[in-house]
Amino acid sequence: MPAIRNQIRELRALREMTQQELADRVGVTRQTVIAIEQDKYSPSLETAFKVAIVLGVSLEQCFQYDPRGKR
């Protein structure tokens, strides 16, 4: 089953940003950020773009598609 992996935790830590700060700036709950970081939830395309913009990186730097990965 294909999976989408992400680097949000690492990118957020580099910016010394808390999960709550990221959630507030993206417009989601802290629980949503936690679920995304743990690869338990794939965000909508709009939310994914917002995360990338807030973190100041490209969408591809935040999220990677692995066609062989398992969810």
N, CA, C and O atoms as a Tripos MOL2 file, in Angstrom:
@<TRIPOS>MOLECULE
protein
  284   283    71     0     0
PROTEIN
NO_CHARGES

@<TRIPOS>ATOM
      1 N           0.8410   -1.1730    0.0000 N.3       1 MET1
      2 CA          0.0000    0.0000    0.0000 C.3       1 MET1
      3 C           0.8960    1.2490    0.0000 C.2       1 MET1
      4 O           1.8240    1.3380    0.8040 O.2       1 MET1
      5 N           0.6270    2.2140   -0.8950 N.am      2 PRO2
      6 CA          1.4280    3.4340   -0.9540 C.3       2 PRO2
      7 C           1.3090    4.2580    0.3270 C.2       2 PRO2
      8 O           0.3060    4.1860    1.0370 O.2       2 PRO2
      9 N           2.3360    5.0280    0.6020 N.am      3 ALA3
     10 CA          2.3250    5.8500    1.8100 C.3       3 ALA3
     11 C           2.9760    7.1900    1.5490 C.2       3 ALA3
     12 O           3.8560    7.3220    0.6980 O.2       3 ALA3
     13 N           2.5340    8.1650    2.2870 N.am      4 ILE4
     14 CA          3.1430    9.4900    2.2490 C.3       4 ILE4
     15 C           3.8730    9.6820    3.5630 C.2       4 ILE4
     16 O           3.2830    9.5950    4.6400 O.2       4 ILE4
     17 N           5.1430    9.9400    3.4580 N.am      5 ARG5
     18 CA          5.9780   10.1990    4.6370 C.3       5 ARG5
     19 C           6.2420   11.6910    4.7100 C.2       5 ARG5
     20 O           6.0630   12.4050    3.7230 O.2       5 ARG5
     21 N           6.6630   12.1650    5.8640 N.am      6 ASN6
     22 CA          6.9300   13.5940    5.9810 C.3       6 ASN6
     23 C           8.1270   13.8760    6.8780 C.2       6 ASN6
     24 O           8.5810   13.0180    7.6350 O.2       6 ASN6
     25 N           8.6190   15.0910    6.7690 N.am      7 GLN7
     26 CA          9.7550   15.5770    7.5520 C.3       7 GLN7
     27 C           9.3400   16.7450    8.4400 C.2       7 GLN7
     28 O          10.1790   17.5530    8.8400 O.2       7 GLN7
     29 N           8.0670   16.8360    8.7440 N.am      8 ILE8
     30 CA          7.5560   18.0050    9.4600 C.3       8 ILE8
     31 C           8.1860   18.1530   10.8320 C.2       8 ILE8
     32 O           8.5730   19.2590   11.2070 O.2       8 ILE8
     33 N           8.2990   17.0870   11.5820 N.am      9 ARG9
     34 CA          8.8750   17.1830   12.9290 C.3       9 ARG9
     35 C          10.2810   17.7870   12.8740 C.2       9 ARG9
     36 O          10.6150   18.6810   13.6520 O.2       9 ARG9
     37 N          11.0910   17.2900   11.9490 N.am     10 GLU10
     38 CA         12.4700   17.7770   11.8310 C.3      10 GLU10
     39 C          12.5110   19.2360   11.3890 C.2      10 GLU10
     40 O          13.2650   20.0360   11.9420 O.2      10 GLU10
     41 N          11.6960   19.5790   10.3880 N.am     11 LEU11
     42 CA         11.6660   20.9550    9.8940 C.3      11 LEU11
     43 C          11.1540   21.9180   10.9620 C.2      11 LEU11
     44 O          11.6620   23.0310   11.1010 O.2      11 LEU11
     45 N          10.1600   21.4860   11.7030 N.am     12 ARG12
     46 CA          9.6050   22.3050   12.7820 C.3      12 ARG12
     47 C          10.6470   22.5160   13.8800 C.2      12 ARG12
     48 O          10.7870   23.6230   14.4000 O.2      12 ARG12
     49 N          11.3750   21.4620   14.2320 N.am     13 ALA13
     50 CA         12.3930   21.5460   15.2760 C.3      13 ALA13
     51 C          13.5210   22.4970   14.8690 C.2      13 ALA13
     52 O          14.0360   23.2450   15.7000 O.2      13 ALA13
     53 N          13.9020   22.4670   13.5920 N.am     14 LEU14
     54 CA         14.9420   23.3780   13.1110 C.3      14 LEU14
     55 C          14.5440   24.8410   13.2930 C.2      14 LEU14
     56 O          15.3980   25.7090   13.4700 O.2      14 LEU14
     57 N          13.2610   25.1000   13.2490 N.am     15 ARG15
     58 CA         12.7470   26.4630   13.4010 C.3      15 ARG15
     59 C          12.3320   26.7780   14.8390 C.2      15 ARG15
     60 O          11.7930   27.8470   15.1290 O.2      15 ARG15
     61 N          12.5960   25.8220   15.7270 N.am     16 GLU16
     62 CA         12.2310   25.9580   17.1410 C.3      16 GLU16
     63 C          10.7600   26.3500   17.3010 C.2      16 GLU16
     64 O          10.4100   27.2390   18.0780 O.2      16 GLU16
     65 N           9.9200   25.6590   16.5420 N.am     17 MET17
     66 CA          8.4810   25.9100   16.5400 C.3      17 MET17
     67 C           7.7810   24.7490   17.2430 C.2      17 MET17
     68 O           8.1010   23.5870   16.9920 O.2      17 MET17
     69 N           6.8540   25.0510   18.0990 N.am     18 THR18
     70 CA          6.0960   24.0030   18.7750 C.3      18 THR18
     71 C           5.0000   23.4720   17.8490 C.2      18 THR18
     72 O           4.6640   24.0870   16.8370 O.2      18 THR18
     73 N           4.4600   22.3230   18.2200 N.am     19 GLN19
     74 CA          3.3390   21.7730   17.4640 C.3      19 GLN19
     75 C           2.1640   22.7350   17.4860 C.2      19 GLN19
     76 O           1.4780   22.9090   16.4790 O.2      19 GLN19
     77 N           1.9330   23.3580   18.6290 N.am     20 GLN20
     78 CA          0.8160   24.2950   18.7410 C.3      20 GLN20
     79 C           1.0230   25.5200   17.8580 C.2      20 GLN20
     80 O           0.0790   26.0010   17.2310 O.2      20 GLN20
     81 N           2.2520   26.0260   17.8070 N.am     21 GLU21
     82 CA          2.5370   27.1810   16.9480 C.3      21 GLU21
     83 C           2.3010   26.8400   15.4830 C.2      21 GLU21
     84 O           1.7020   27.6260   14.7480 O.2      21 GLU21
     85 N           2.7650   25.6810   15.0600 N.am     22 LEU22
     86 CA          2.5360   25.2620   13.6760 C.3      22 LEU22
     87 C           1.0410   25.1100   13.4130 C.2      22 LEU22
     88 O           0.5350   25.5740   12.3920 O.2      22 LEU22
     89 N           0.3450   24.4660   14.3260 N.am     23 ALA23
     90 CA         -1.1000   24.2660   14.1690 C.3      23 ALA23
     91 C          -1.8260   25.6020   14.0410 C.2      23 ALA23
     92 O          -2.6800   25.7620   13.1690 O.2      23 ALA23
     93 N          -1.4940   26.5530   14.8980 N.am     24 ASP24
     94 CA         -2.1410   27.8680   14.8590 C.3      24 ASP24
     95 C          -1.9030   28.5730   13.5340 C.2      24 ASP24
     96 O          -2.8170   29.1730   12.9680 O.2      24 ASP24
     97 N          -0.6780   28.4970   13.0440 N.am     25 ARG25
     98 CA         -0.3340   29.1980   11.8050 C.3      25 ARG25
     99 C          -0.9270   28.5270   10.5720 C.2      25 ARG25
    100 O          -1.2030   29.1900    9.5720 O.2      25 ARG25
    101 N          -1.1240   27.2050   10.6440 N.am     26 VAL26
    102 CA         -1.7020   26.4700    9.5200 C.3      26 VAL26
    103 C          -3.2330   26.4980    9.5790 C.2      26 VAL26
    104 O          -3.8990   26.4090    8.5470 O.2      26 VAL26
    105 N          -3.7790   26.6200   10.7780 N.am     27 GLY27
    106 CA         -5.2270   26.6370   10.9400 C.3      27 GLY27
    107 C          -5.8200   25.2660   11.2000 C.2      27 GLY27
    108 O          -6.9440   24.9730   10.7910 O.2      27 GLY27
    109 N          -5.0440   24.4200   11.8910 N.am     28 VAL28
    110 CA         -5.5160   23.0860   12.2790 C.3      28 VAL28
    111 C          -5.3020   22.9250   13.7790 C.2      28 VAL28
    112 O          -4.7690   23.8170   14.4390 O.2      28 VAL28
    113 N          -5.7190   21.7880   14.3070 N.am     29 THR29
    114 CA         -5.5110   21.5400   15.7340 C.3      29 THR29
    115 C          -4.1230   20.9410   15.9710 C.2      29 THR29
    116 O          -3.4900   20.4150   15.0550 O.2      29 THR29
    117 N          -3.6740   21.0350   17.2080 N.am     30 ARG30
    118 CA         -2.3990   20.4130   17.5780 C.3      30 ARG30
    119 C          -2.4600   18.9070   17.3620 C.2      30 ARG30
    120 O          -1.4670   18.2970   16.9650 O.2      30 ARG30
    121 N          -3.6130   18.3050   17.6180 N.am     31 GLN31
    122 CA         -3.7820   16.8720   17.4160 C.3      31 GLN31
    123 C          -3.5890   16.4930   15.9450 C.2      31 GLN31
    124 O          -3.0730   15.4170   15.6430 O.2      31 GLN31
    125 N          -3.9990   17.3650   15.0440 N.am     32 THR32
    126 CA         -3.8010   17.1230   13.6150 C.3      32 THR32
    127 C          -2.3150   17.1320   13.2810 C.2      32 THR32
    128 O          -1.8420   16.2740   12.5360 O.2      32 THR32
    129 N          -1.5760   18.0950   13.8260 N.am     33 VAL33
    130 CA         -0.1280   18.1520   13.5970 C.3      33 VAL33
    131 C           0.5360   16.8780   14.1230 C.2      33 VAL33
    132 O           1.3980   16.3030   13.4570 O.2      33 VAL33
    133 N           0.1390   16.4440   15.3040 N.am     34 ILE34
    134 CA          0.6940   15.2190   15.8810 C.3      34 ILE34
    135 C           0.4350   14.0320   14.9520 C.2      34 ILE34
    136 O           1.3440   13.2490   14.6740 O.2      34 ILE34
    137 N          -0.7970   13.9000   14.4760 N.am     35 ALA35
    138 CA         -1.1560   12.7800   13.5990 C.3      35 ALA35
    139 C          -0.3720   12.8270   12.2850 C.2      35 ALA35
    140 O           0.0610   11.7880   11.7860 O.2      35 ALA35
    141 N          -0.1890   14.0130   11.7270 N.am     36 ILE36
    142 CA          0.5850   14.1390   10.4920 C.3      36 ILE36
    143 C           2.0300   13.7390   10.7480 C.2      36 ILE36
    144 O           2.6030   12.9610    9.9840 O.2      36 ILE36
    145 N           2.6250   14.2620   11.8140 N.am     37 GLU37
    146 CA          4.0250   13.9580   12.1280 C.3      37 GLU37
    147 C           4.2440   12.4620   12.3450 C.2      37 GLU37
    148 O           5.3120   11.9430   12.0180 O.2      37 GLU37
    149 N           3.2620   11.7740   12.8840 N.am     38 GLN38
    150 CA          3.3830   10.3420   13.1560 C.3      38 GLN38
    151 C           2.9600    9.4820   11.9680 C.2      38 GLN38
    152 O           2.8370    8.2630   12.0890 O.2      38 GLN38
    153 N           2.7370   10.1260   10.8160 N.am     39 ASP39
    154 CA          2.3020    9.4180    9.5970 C.3      39 ASP39
    155 C           1.0060    8.6420    9.8090 C.2      39 ASP39
    156 O           0.7850    7.6060    9.1820 O.2      39 ASP39
    157 N           0.1570    9.1440   10.6910 N.am     40 LYS40
    158 CA         -1.1400    8.5100   10.9270 C.3      40 LYS40
    159 C          -2.2520    9.1980   10.1510 C.2      40 LYS40
    160 O          -3.3790    8.7050   10.0930 O.2      40 LYS40
    161 N          -1.9250   10.3450    9.5520 N.am     41 TYR41
    162 CA         -2.9230   11.1270    8.8380 C.3      41 TYR41
    163 C          -2.2410   11.8410    7.6820 C.2      41 TYR41
    164 O          -1.2060   12.4830    7.8670 O.2      41 TYR41
    165 N          -2.8170   11.7310    6.4880 N.am     42 SER42
    166 CA         -2.3310   12.4750    5.3260 C.3      42 SER42
    167 C          -3.2110   13.7050    5.1600 C.2      42 SER42
    168 O          -4.4190   13.5810    4.9550 O.2      42 SER42
    169 N          -2.6220   14.8770    5.2460 N.am     43 PRO43
    170 CA         -3.4320   16.0950    5.1710 C.3      43 PRO43
    171 C          -3.9620   16.3320    3.7610 C.2      43 PRO43
    172 O          -3.4790   15.7510    2.7890 O.2      43 PRO43
    173 N          -4.9540   17.1900    3.6770 N.am     44 SER44
    174 CA         -5.4460   17.6080    2.3640 C.3      44 SER44
    175 C          -4.3200   18.3340    1.6440 C.2      44 SER44
    176 O          -3.3440   18.7570    2.2640 O.2      44 SER44
    177 N          -4.4600   18.4740    0.3560 N.am     45 LEU45
    178 CA         -3.4430   19.1710   -0.4210 C.3      45 LEU45
    179 C          -3.3120   20.6210    0.0460 C.2      45 LEU45
    180 O          -2.2030   21.1490    0.1330 O.2      45 LEU45
    181 N          -4.4260   21.2560    0.3430 N.am     46 GLU46
    182 CA         -4.3920   22.6360    0.8260 C.3      46 GLU46
    183 C          -3.6260   22.7390    2.1440 C.2      46 GLU46
    184 O          -2.7930   23.6310    2.3080 O.2      46 GLU46
    185 N          -3.8980   21.8440    3.0720 N.am     47 THR47
    186 CA         -3.1980   21.8570    4.3580 C.3      47 THR47
    187 C          -1.7160   21.5560    4.1650 C.2      47 THR47
    188 O          -0.8710   22.1680    4.8180 O.2      47 THR47
    189 N          -1.3960   20.6330    3.2880 N.am     48 ALA48
    190 CA          0.0040   20.3060    3.0170 C.3      48 ALA48
    191 C           0.7490   21.5310    2.4940 C.2      48 ALA48
    192 O           1.8690   21.8050    2.9230 O.2      48 ALA48
    193 N           0.1350   22.2660    1.5720 N.am     49 PHE49
    194 CA          0.7650   23.4830    1.0650 C.3      49 PHE49
    195 C           0.9370   24.5160    2.1660 C.2      49 PHE49
    196 O           1.9710   25.1790    2.2360 O.2      49 PHE49
    197 N          -0.0710   24.6610    3.0340 N.am     50 LYS50
    198 CA          0.0340   25.6230    4.1350 C.3      50 LYS50
    199 C           1.1840   25.2650    5.0720 C.2      50 LYS50
    200 O           1.9210   26.1420    5.5210 O.2      50 LYS50
    201 N           1.3360   23.9780    5.3650 N.am     51 VAL51
    202 CA          2.4400   23.5260    6.2210 C.3      51 VAL51
    203 C           3.7730   23.9090    5.5830 C.2      51 VAL51
    204 O           4.6530   24.4570    6.2470 O.2      51 VAL51
    205 N           3.9130   23.6200    4.3050 N.am     52 ALA52
    206 CA          5.1620   23.9310    3.6010 C.3      52 ALA52
    207 C           5.4400   25.4300    3.6140 C.2      52 ALA52
    208 O           6.5780   25.8460    3.8290 O.2      52 ALA52
    209 N           4.4280   26.2310    3.3880 N.am     53 ILE53
    210 CA          4.6020   27.6830    3.3800 C.3      53 ILE53
    211 C           5.0230   28.1830    4.7510 C.2      53 ILE53
    212 O           5.9490   28.9850    4.8620 O.2      53 ILE53
    213 N           4.3490   27.7140    5.7980 N.am     54 VAL54
    214 CA          4.6870   28.1380    7.1590 C.3      54 VAL54
    215 C           6.1160   27.7400    7.5150 C.2      54 VAL54
    216 O           6.8270   28.4950    8.1770 O.2      54 VAL54
    217 N           6.5360   26.5550    7.0760 N.am     55 LEU55
    218 CA          7.8850   26.0840    7.3750 C.3      55 LEU55
    219 C           8.9290   26.6640    6.4210 C.2      55 LEU55
    220 O          10.1300   26.4980    6.6340 O.2      55 LEU55
    221 N           8.4670   27.3460    5.3680 N.am     56 GLY56
    222 CA          9.3730   28.0150    4.4440 C.3      56 GLY56
    223 C          10.1410   27.0810    3.5300 C.2      56 GLY56
    224 O          11.2790   27.3620    3.1550 O.2      56 GLY56
    225 N           9.5110   25.9590    3.1700 N.am     57 VAL57
    226 CA         10.1560   24.9820    2.2840 C.3      57 VAL57
    227 C           9.1720   24.5590    1.1990 C.2      57 VAL57
    228 O           7.9930   24.9100    1.2410 O.2      57 VAL57
    229 N           9.6730   23.8010    0.2300 N.am     58 SER58
    230 CA          8.7990   23.2900   -0.8240 C.3      58 SER58
    231 C           7.9420   22.1470   -0.2880 C.2      58 SER58
    232 O           8.2490   21.5410    0.7390 O.2      58 SER58
    233 N           6.8830   21.8790   -0.9980 N.am     59 LEU59
    234 CA          5.9960   20.7710   -0.6220 C.3      59 LEU59
    235 C           6.7710   19.4550   -0.6080 C.2      59 LEU59
    236 O           6.5510   18.6060    0.2560 O.2      59 LEU59
    237 N           7.6740   19.2920   -1.5650 N.am     60 GLU60
    238 CA          8.4620   18.0540   -1.6700 C.3      60 GLU60
    239 C           9.4320   17.8890   -0.5100 C.2      60 GLU60
    240 O           9.8100   16.7650   -0.1800 O.2      60 GLU60
    241 N           9.8400   18.9820    0.1100 N.am     61 GLN61
    242 CA         10.7180   18.8790    1.2760 C.3      61 GLN61
    243 C           9.9390   18.4290    2.5090 C.2      61 GLN61
    244 O          10.5070   17.8240    3.4180 O.2      61 GLN61
    245 N           8.6520   18.7230    2.5400 N.am     62 CYS62
    246 CA          7.8070   18.3180    3.6730 C.3      62 CYS62
    247 C           7.2820   16.8970    3.5200 C.2      62 CYS62
    248 O           7.3100   16.1130    4.4680 O.2      62 CYS62
    249 N           6.8080   16.5700    2.3300 N.am     63 PHE63
    250 CA          6.1200   15.3010    2.1070 C.3      63 PHE63
    251 C           6.7670   14.5290    0.9710 C.2      63 PHE63
    252 O           7.1110   15.0980   -0.0650 O.2      63 PHE63
    253 N           6.9290   13.2200    1.1750 N.am     64 GLN64
    254 CA          7.4750   12.3470    0.1490 C.3      64 GLN64
    255 C           6.5180   11.1780   -0.0520 C.2      64 GLN64
    256 O           5.9930   10.6020    0.9010 O.2      64 GLN64
    257 N           6.3100   10.8490   -1.3150 N.am     65 TYR65
    258 CA          5.4470    9.7260   -1.6630 C.3      65 TYR65
    259 C           6.3100    8.4850   -1.8790 C.2      65 TYR65
    260 O           7.2650    8.5150   -2.6560 O.2      65 TYR65
    261 N           5.9770    7.4070   -1.1970 N.am     66 ASP66
    262 CA          6.7110    6.1410   -1.3360 C.3      66 ASP66
    263 C           5.7170    5.0830   -1.8270 C.2      66 ASP66
    264 O           4.9280    4.5620   -1.0390 O.2      66 ASP66
    265 N           5.7540    4.7630   -3.1260 N.am     67 PRO67
    266 CA          4.7850    3.7910   -3.6580 C.3      67 PRO67
    267 C           4.9340    2.3850   -3.0900 C.2      67 PRO67
    268 O           4.0110    1.5780   -3.1960 O.2      67 PRO67
    269 N           6.0780    2.0810   -2.4910 N.am     68 ARG68
    270 CA          6.2920    0.7590   -1.8930 C.3      68 ARG68
    271 C           6.0440    0.7670   -0.3980 C.2      68 ARG68
    272 O           6.0330   -0.2880    0.2370 O.2      68 ARG68
    273 N           5.8440    1.9450    0.1710 N.am     69 GLY69
    274 CA          5.6990    2.0610    1.6180 C.3      69 GLY69
    275 C           4.3880    1.5100    2.1230 C.2      69 GLY69
    276 O           3.4340    1.3110    1.3700 O.2      69 GLY69
    277 N           4.3690    1.2730    3.4050 N.am     70 LYS70
    278 CA          3.1330    0.8060    4.0510 C.3      70 LYS70
    279 C           2.7040    1.8540    5.0510 C.2      70 LYS70
    280 O           3.5240    2.4990    5.7040 O.2      70 LYS70
    281 N           1.4490    2.0000    5.1480 N.am     71 ARG71
    282 CA          0.8690    2.9770    6.0670 C.3      71 ARG71
    283 C           0.6900    2.3620    7.4060 C.2      71 ARG71
    284 O           0.2130    3.0210    8.3290 O.2      71 ARG71
@<TRIPOS>BOND
     1     1     2 1
     2     2     3 1
     3     3     4 2
     4     3     5 am
     5     5     6 1
     6     6     7 1
     7     7     8 2
     8     7     9 am
     9     9    10 1
    10    10    11 1
    11    11    12 2
    12    11    13 am
    13    13    14 1
    14    14    15 1
    15    15    16 2
    16    15    17 am
    17    17    18 1
    18    18    19 1
    19    19    20 2
    20    19    21 am
    21    21    22 1
    22    22    23 1
    23    23    24 2
    24    23    25 am
    25    25    26 1
    26    26    27 1
    27    27    28 2
    28    27    29 am
    29    29    30 1
    30    30    31 1
    31    31    32 2
    32    31    33 am
    33    33    34 1
    34    34    35 1
    35    35    36 2
    36    35    37 am
    37    37    38 1
    38    38    39 1
    39    39    40 2
    40    39    41 am
    41    41    42 1
    42    42    43 1
    43    43    44 2
    44    43    45 am
    45    45    46 1
    46    46    47 1
    47    47    48 2
    48    47    49 am
    49    49    50 1
    50    50    51 1
    51    51    52 2
    52    51    53 am
    53    53    54 1
    54    54    55 1
    55    55    56 2
    56    55    57 am
    57    57    58 1
    58    58    59 1
    59    59    60 2
    60    59    61 am
    61    61    62 1
    62    62    63 1
    63    63    64 2
    64    63    65 am
    65    65    66 1
    66    66    67 1
    67    67    68 2
    68    67    69 am
    69    69    70 1
    70    70    71 1
    71    71    72 2
    72    71    73 am
    73    73    74 1
    74    74    75 1
    75    75    76 2
    76    75    77 am
    77    77    78 1
    78    78    79 1
    79    79    80 2
    80    79    81 am
    81    81    82 1
    82    82    83 1
    83    83    84 2
    84    83    85 am
    85    85    86 1
    86    86    87 1
    87    87    88 2
    88    87    89 am
    89    89    90 1
    90    90    91 1
    91    91    92 2
    92    91    93 am
    93    93    94 1
    94    94    95 1
    95    95    96 2
    96    95    97 am
    97    97    98 1
    98    98    99 1
    99    99   100 2
   100    99   101 am
   101   101   102 1
   102   102   103 1
   103   103   104 2
   104   103   105 am
   105   105   106 1
   106   106   107 1
   107   107   108 2
   108   107   109 am
   109   109   110 1
   110   110   111 1
   111   111   112 2
   112   111   113 am
   113   113   114 1
   114   114   115 1
   115   115   116 2
   116   115   117 am
   117   117   118 1
   118   118   119 1
   119   119   120 2
   120   119   121 am
   121   121   122 1
   122   122   123 1
   123   123   124 2
   124   123   125 am
   125   125   126 1
   126   126   127 1
   127   127   128 2
   128   127   129 am
   129   129   130 1
   130   130   131 1
   131   131   132 2
   132   131   133 am
   133   133   134 1
   134   134   135 1
   135   135   136 2
   136   135   137 am
   137   137   138 1
   138   138   139 1
   139   139   140 2
   140   139   141 am
   141   141   142 1
   142   142   143 1
   143   143   144 2
   144   143   145 am
   145   145   146 1
   146   146   147 1
   147   147   148 2
   148   147   149 am
   149   149   150 1
   150   150   151 1
   151   151   152 2
   152   151   153 am
   153   153   154 1
   154   154   155 1
   155   155   156 2
   156   155   157 am
   157   157   158 1
   158   158   159 1
   159   159   160 2
   160   159   161 am
   161   161   162 1
   162   162   163 1
   163   163   164 2
   164   163   165 am
   165   165   166 1
   166   166   167 1
   167   167   168 2
   168   167   169 am
   169   169   170 1
   170   170   171 1
   171   171   172 2
   172   171   173 am
   173   173   174 1
   174   174   175 1
   175   175   176 2
   176   175   177 am
   177   177   178 1
   178   178   179 1
   179   179   180 2
   180   179   181 am
   181   181   182 1
   182   182   183 1
   183   183   184 2
   184   183   185 am
   185   185   186 1
   186   186   187 1
   187   187   188 2
   188   187   189 am
   189   189   190 1
   190   190   191 1
   191   191   192 2
   192   191   193 am
   193   193   194 1
   194   194   195 1
   195   195   196 2
   196   195   197 am
   197   197   198 1
   198   198   199 1
   199   199   200 2
   200   199   201 am
   201   201   202 1
   202   202   203 1
   203   203   204 2
   204   203   205 am
   205   205   206 1
   206   206   207 1
   207   207   208 2
   208   207   209 am
   209   209   210 1
   210   210   211 1
   211   211   212 2
   212   211   213 am
   213   213   214 1
   214   214   215 1
   215   215   216 2
   216   215   217 am
   217   217   218 1
   218   218   219 1
   219   219   220 2
   220   219   221 am
   221   221   222 1
   222   222   223 1
   223   223   224 2
   224   223   225 am
   225   225   226 1
   226   226   227 1
   227   227   228 2
   228   227   229 am
   229   229   230 1
   230   230   231 1
   231   231   232 2
   232   231   233 am
   233   233   234 1
   234   234   235 1
   235   235   236 2
   236   235   237 am
   237   237   238 1
   238   238   239 1
   239   239   240 2
   240   239   241 am
   241   241   242 1
   242   242   243 1
   243   243   244 2
   244   243   245 am
   245   245   246 1
   246   246   247 1
   247   247   248 2
   248   247   249 am
   249   249   250 1
   250   250   251 1
   251   251   252 2
   252   251   253 am
   253   253   254 1
   254   254   255 1
   255   255   256 2
   256   255   257 am
   257   257   258 1
   258   258   259 1
   259   259   260 2
   260   259   261 am
   261   261   262 1
   262   262   263 1
   263   263   264 2
   264   263   265 am
   265   265   266 1
   266   266   267 1
   267   267   268 2
   268   267   269 am
   269   269   270 1
   270   270   271 1
   271   271   272 2
   272   271   273 am
   273   273   274 1
   274   274   275 1
   275   275   276 2
   276   275   277 am
   277   277   278 1
   278   278   279 1
   279   279   280 2
   280   279   281 am
   281   281   282 1
   282   282   283 1
   283   283   284 2
@<TRIPOS>SUBSTRUCTURE
     1 MET1         2 RESIDUE 1 A MET
     2 PRO2         6 RESIDUE 1 A PRO
     3 ALA3        10 RESIDUE 1 A ALA
     4 ILE4        14 RESIDUE 1 A ILE
     5 ARG5        18 RESIDUE 1 A ARG
     6 ASN6        22 RESIDUE 1 A ASN
     7 GLN7        26 RESIDUE 1 A GLN
     8 ILE8        30 RESIDUE 1 A ILE
     9 ARG9        34 RESIDUE 1 A ARG
    10 GLU10       38 RESIDUE 1 A GLU
    11 LEU11       42 RESIDUE 1 A LEU
    12 ARG12       46 RESIDUE 1 A ARG
    13 ALA13       50 RESIDUE 1 A ALA
    14 LEU14       54 RESIDUE 1 A LEU
    15 ARG15       58 RESIDUE 1 A ARG
    16 GLU16       62 RESIDUE 1 A GLU
    17 MET17       66 RESIDUE 1 A MET
    18 THR18       70 RESIDUE 1 A THR
    19 GLN19       74 RESIDUE 1 A GLN
    20 GLN20       78 RESIDUE 1 A GLN
    21 GLU21       82 RESIDUE 1 A GLU
    22 LEU22       86 RESIDUE 1 A LEU
    23 ALA23       90 RESIDUE 1 A ALA
    24 ASP24       94 RESIDUE 1 A ASP
    25 ARG25       98 RESIDUE 1 A ARG
    26 VAL26      102 RESIDUE 1 A VAL
    27 GLY27      106 RESIDUE 1 A GLY
    28 VAL28      110 RESIDUE 1 A VAL
    29 THR29      114 RESIDUE 1 A THR
    30 ARG30      118 RESIDUE 1 A ARG
    31 GLN31      122 RESIDUE 1 A GLN
    32 THR32      126 RESIDUE 1 A THR
    33 VAL33      130 RESIDUE 1 A VAL
    34 ILE34      134 RESIDUE 1 A ILE
    35 ALA35      138 RESIDUE 1 A ALA
    36 ILE36      142 RESIDUE 1 A ILE
    37 GLU37      146 RESIDUE 1 A GLU
    38 GLN38      150 RESIDUE 1 A GLN
    39 ASP39      154 RESIDUE 1 A ASP
    40 LYS40      158 RESIDUE 1 A LYS
    41 TYR41      162 RESIDUE 1 A TYR
    42 SER42      166 RESIDUE 1 A SER
    43 PRO43      170 RESIDUE 1 A PRO
    44 SER44      174 RESIDUE 1 A SER
    45 LEU45      178 RESIDUE 1 A LEU
    46 GLU46      182 RESIDUE 1 A GLU
    47 THR47      186 RESIDUE 1 A THR
    48 ALA48      190 RESIDUE 1 A ALA
    49 PHE49      194 RESIDUE 1 A PHE
    50 LYS50      198 RESIDUE 1 A LYS
    51 VAL51      202 RESIDUE 1 A VAL
    52 ALA52      206 RESIDUE 1 A ALA
    53 ILE53      210 RESIDUE 1 A ILE
    54 VAL54      214 RESIDUE 1 A VAL
    55 LEU55      218 RESIDUE 1 A LEU
    56 GLY56      222 RESIDUE 1 A GLY
    57 VAL57      226 RESIDUE 1 A VAL
    58 SER58      230 RESIDUE 1 A SER
    59 LEU59      234 RESIDUE 1 A LEU
    60 GLU60      238 RESIDUE 1 A GLU
    61 GLN61      242 RESIDUE 1 A GLN
    62 CYS62      246 RESIDUE 1 A CYS
    63 PHE63      250 RESIDUE 1 A PHE
    64 GLN64      254 RESIDUE 1 A GLN
    65 TYR65      258 RESIDUE 1 A TYR
    66 ASP66      262 RESIDUE 1 A ASP
    67 PRO67      266 RESIDUE 1 A PRO
    68 ARG68      270 RESIDUE 1 A ARG
    69 GLY69      274 RESIDUE 1 A GLY
    70 LYS70      278 RESIDUE 1 A LYS
    71 ARG71      282 RESIDUE 1 A ARG
